[in-house]
Amino acid sequence: MATSLGSNTYNRQNWEDSDFPILCQTCLGENPYIRMTKEKFGKECKICARPFTVFRWCPGVSMRFKKTEVCQTCSKMKNVCQTCLLDLEYGLPIQVRDNGLSVKDEVPRSDVNKEYYTQNMEREIANSDGTRPVGLLGKAPSSSDMLLKLARTTPYYKRNRPHICSFWVKGECKRGEECPYRHEKPTDPDDPLADQNIKDRFYGINDPVADKLLKRATTMPRLDIPEDKSITTLYIGGLGEDVTDSELRNHFYQFGEIRTITIVQRQQCAFIQFATRQAAETAAEKSFNKLIINGRRLNVKWGRSQAARGKESEKDGVTESGIRLEPVPGLPGALPLPLVSDEDASTNYFNLVPTNSPAVMNQVGLPPPPGVAMPPPPGFGPPMFHAMDPMAPPMPPPMAMRPPGQVHYPSQDPQRMGAHASRHGGL
């Protein structure tokens, strides 16, 4: 340790003794009933090297035990968690937070200057109400567009998982399921995220996690303002089933007068129409990638005009909400048009094979050509049996010799198989 119990009375009086740590929701864990062990002056702070009260706890089932790493004075100076050293408000590294707020708070590195700086910050913390950060961070603007886009809205409990078992990687772990470490394949050792330093994170320099987030911020999408000045509607996507009309109105009414709010529950989206274009532009600027309702981040886009909606509806694979659908693999393409000649184009509507049979021509509903007789209807054609054949049924009388009012139906022929004479005689 930098100081011992008998070296300096003043330093012993300033050793930290606290009753509860300053932690983020992720490090605290998802279990509301948590047990901690408290060790007074158990370790020295990894930043200011002064003894402080160490807390140790398990954040959940199958998680590793965690403990506080820095004292509460260093935690309050930077407004960070005592364990992971991430910002308590945004859940981001200090380097990303300071870059977004345009703050450059340089903490001295030498022992004497560090002790003097820490004493001044302790005096400022004691004079404050404890609700706002101190130092340059307390004078910085309250929010930033980049920080609101990168901020983590929900806890990330996977960060509390046990470390990878080095014996299992070498194939020598004999504890099996009782091993408290993870039996998983390690990541690439050349990955920059595998080399993290707690002091670099606190001072905001050479932090690989911060570099990754800053690169992501430069590639994040932007919301371009449409050229059509008549568009005053915003599209809100990803509502889910919990967001209501009143919650949307309570957020967007601050930007200007709202004309209508239409919620499409089937597609889980909404359309908010403002009375003026200026109100719509202000709402889009203040809400794009920053709108969070009921813990859910909502997607904000500009609506489309009637002309643009009509043009996009003509395109294949585009839904009403403007989302382009991926083509389904394996589906057959469009069928080609049939190749027909000029002579057949006017008559062959069903792409039938051309033939000279009058029966086939009659099937398509066309009159027979001149010189070709129409086939007689069923029952009125020539007999299929020979005239002298004893098995042949009697010929029906000609039409001129039939009594008036009696019509011969072939299905009522008494000689027909299955016919009944009594039924025929009734007519």
N, C-alpha and C positions, 0 to 999 in steps of 0.2 A: 504494500500500500504506500501511497505517497506520504501519508501522515500516520503516526502511531498514537496510542493513548497517552503516552507521556511526553510527546514531543512539543505539542502546542496546545495550550488550553483554549485559545480562541477557535482553532479549527475543530476541537472536540465539541464545542458548543454549537457549531454549525453543521454537525453531522445530522443527516436526515432521519427523522423518526415519524413514520406515517401509519395510518390505520387502514388505508385501502389504496390500491394502485390506480394509475391512470392508464386505461386500456381501451382498445378499439373493440368493436363487436366481434370481429373475426377471432382475435386472440382470446377473448373472454369465452367463446364457445356458445353453442346453441342451447345448452342445458341451463335453465334459470336457477337450479339448485346446485350450486357449486361449492366445493370445499377448498380452502386455501391454507397453506402453511406460511407462517410469518416468522422471519428471522431478523431480528433487530441488528443493524450494522453487519449484515451477513456478507456483503460484497462491496467492492469499491466501484463507483460509476466508471464506465468505460470511456466517458468523455472528460469529466472533470476530476476523476480519480479520488472522489470523496466517498467515505462509507455511507451506505444508505440501507434502508429496510428492504429486504428481498422477499418477494412473494412467489410461491410456487403452487401450481395447480394443474389439473388435467382438464382440457377444454371439452372432452367428450369421449365416447366409447371408441376404442381402437385408435385413439390419438396419443401423441407423445406429450409428456409433461413439459410445461413451459414456465418460464420465470422472467422477472423483470431484469432488464439489462442496464438501464440508465436511471439516474435519480429523477425525482419529480421536478427539480429545478431545471435541469436540462430539457425535460419533457415539456414544461410550460414555456420555456424560452422559444422553442420551435413549434409548439402546439402539435406534438406527435405522441404516439403510443410509446409506453415505456418498454415494450417488448419488440415490436416489429419496426418501430421508428417511421411509420407511415403517418401522413397527416390525418388528424382526427375528423376533419370536416369532409374531405374529398376522398380519403383512402389512397392517396398518391404519394410517391416519394417526394422528399423535400426539394430536390432539384427541379422536378416538374412543377411543383407548387410555386416556387420562387420565380421560375421562368414565366409562368402564366400571370403572376401578379407583378412582374417587373421589380422584384425585390432582390437586393444583394446584401444579405446580412452576413458579414464576415466575422466569425468567432475567432478570437486569437488562439494560437496553437501553443505558445510557450507557457510554462507552468505559472510564472508570476503574472503575466498578463491575463491568463485564463482565470486565475483566482480573483483578480481584481474585477474582471468583467462579470464573473459569476456573482460576486457580492453586490455589484450595482444592479444586476438583474433581480436578485432576491429582494432588494429594497423596493424596486419598481413593482414586483409581483405582490409584495405585502401591501403597497398603497393602492393597488387596483381592486376592482370588485370581483375579479376571478371569472368573469363571463366572457372577456375578450382577450386575445393574445396581447403580449407586451412587446416592446421594442419596435423595430421597423415593421414587423408583421402586423402589429396593431394599427399602424398608420397607412397600410396598403389598402387599395380598394377592396370592397367586400366580396366581389365575385369576378369571374373571368369566363369568357365564352369557351375558351379552350379547356379550362378546368371542368366546367359543367358538362362538356362533351365527353371528357375522359373519366369523369368521376365514377366510382363503383357504387351502385345503388343498393346492392345486397351483399351480405357477408360472403366471403370465400373460405369456407371451412376446410377445403382440401389443403390449404396452407398449413394446417395443424397435423397433417399425417406424419407417421414416424419416418425416420430416415431409412435409406436402403441398407440392408444387411450386407456388410462387406464379406462376411464369411460365406453367405449364400452365393455371392457373385463368384467366389473362388471355388464353390462346390464343397465347402467344409462345414456348413452349418448343420449341427446335429440336434437342434432344439425343435425343429419342425414347426407345428402350429403354435407352440408355446413361445416362439421367438417374438419379442416385442417389436422387431424391425420389419420393414417391408421386404418381401421376397419378390422383387421386380428387377427387370433389366435396367441398369442405370442409363442416364442420358449421355449424350456425347460429351466427353470431358473437355473438348475444345469449345463447347458452348459458352459464350460470355456470361450467361445467366448463372452458370455454375460457380463463378468466382465473384462473390459479393462480400463487401467489407462494411462492418457496422459504422466505422468512423467515416468512411467515404459517404455513406448514406446520410449521416447526420450533418456533415459539412456541405453536402450537395455537390460533390465532385466525383467523377469517374464511377457513376452508378450505372451498371448495365441495364437495370430495370427502367431507370429514368430515360436512358438513351432509346430503348425500345418504344416507350410510350411517346416520346417526342417525335420519333420517326412516324409513328402511327398518326399523330396529330397533323403532320404535314400532308398526309394522303387521305384525310377524311373528306367525305363529299361535301359540296357546297350547294346551297339553295339559290339558284339564279332567279332573278325577278323576271316574269314574263313581259314581253313588249306590249302585249294587248292591255291597254289601260282599263278596259271594261271588266277585267277579271278581278273580283273582290272576294273570291271563295277560296278557302283553305281545306285541303284534304287531310284528315286525321286518321291514321291507320293503326292497327294493333290494339284496339280498345279492349278486347276480351269481353267478358260477360259482367264485369263489375262496374265499369265506368258508365255513369248516367249522364243525362242531359244537363242536370243542375251542376254537376262537377265540371263539365266543359264550360258552361256559362260562367261559373265562378272564376275560372282562370282567364278566359278571353274577354270578359267584359271590361277589364282594365285598359285594353288597348283601343277601344272605341265602341261605337254603337253596333250591336249585332242585329242583323235583319232576320235571319233564320238559322236554325240548327237542325240538321237532318241526320238521324242515326240509322244506318243500315245494319241491323243486328245480324243478318245472315252472313255478310262479309266482314263484320266486326270493324266497321269504319264509320266515319261521320264527315259531314260537309258543313262548314261554318261560313256563312255569307255575311260580310260586314257591309255597313252602309256606305263607307268611303274607301277609296283605294289606299289612302294614307294609313288608315287603321289596319287594313289587311297586311300592308308591308311591315308595319311595326310588330304585329302579332307574329308574322313569319320569322322576322329577325330575332325576336326574343324567345321563340319557342322551338326553333329548329334544333334538333338533337339535344334539347334541354327540357322538354316537357315530360314530367314524371307525375303520374296520377295513380294513387293507390299502389305505389311501389313498382309501377310498370312504365317503362320508357315508351312513349308514343311517337309514331312517325308522322312528321308534318311536311306536307308538300303543297304546292300551289294547285288550285283547280284548273280545269281546262275550259276553253271557250266552246261555244256550240260548233263553230267551224272546225276547230281542231278535233273535237270529238267525232264529227262526221267523217273527217279524213282518216282518223285512226280506226274507226269502225270498219272501214273498207279493207284494212290490212288483215291478213290471216294471222292467227295466233295471238291476238291482243284482246284482253278482257275489257269490260266496261270501266274498270278502275285504272286502266292504263298499264297493267302488268303484262309483260310479254311472256307467253308460255313456251316452254321448250317442246319441240316436235317429238312425238312418240315414235321411238324406233320400231321398225318391223312392219309398219302399216304400208299397204300397197299405194302406189301413186294414182294419179287421175287416169281414167280410162281414155284411150284415144278415140277420136271420132271415127265412125265407120267410113270406109272408102267405097263410094257408090258412083256409078256412071250417071251421065245426064239423063239417060232414058229411064233408069230405074229410080232416080231421085224423086220423081213425081208420083210413083205408085207404090214402091216397095217401102212401106213405112216401118215394117217390123224386121227388116234385114233378112228376109227369107231367101232361100236358094231359088234362083229362077228356074222355072219348069214350064212345059207346054201342056200340062194336064189341065183340062177345064175344071176339074174338081178342086185342084189347088187354087186356081185363080178365083173360083167362086168362094173359097174360104176366106179370102181377104175382103170380101164384100164388094167385088167389082162385077159388072155384067160381062157375060161371055162375049167373045168376039163374034162378028157375023159369020154365019155358016156352021156354028157349033151349037148343038141343041143343049138345053138345060137338062141336067139329070133330074129324073122324076123324084118326088118326095118319097120317103119310106112308105111302103104299102101300096103304092100306086104304079110301081114299075112292072116290068114283065115278070111272069112267074119263074121261080128258080127251079121248078120241077118240070119234067117232061109232061106233055099233055096226056100220053097213054100210060103214064106211071100210075099204078093202082094206089100208091102211097101218097100221091099228090092230093092236097086239099081241094075242095070244090072252089071253082072260080067265082068271085063275087059278081053279081049281075052288073051290067054296064050302068052308067049314071042315068041314061035315058029310060031304062026299064025298071029302075027302083021306084017303089011307092013314094009318094010325097011325104016329106017329114022324116024319112028314115035315112040315116047316114051310116055307112059302113065304117067301123073303126077296127083296124087290124088287131088291136089288143082285146077286142070283144069277140073274136072269132071262136066259135065253139070247138073247132078242131085244134086250137092253139093249146100247147101244153100248159097246164095249170089253170085253164079257164073253166068255168062252171056253166053248164047249159041253163040252169035256172036263172042265173044272173043275166045271161044274154037274152033269155026269153022275156025277162021283165021289161025290156025296152020295146 
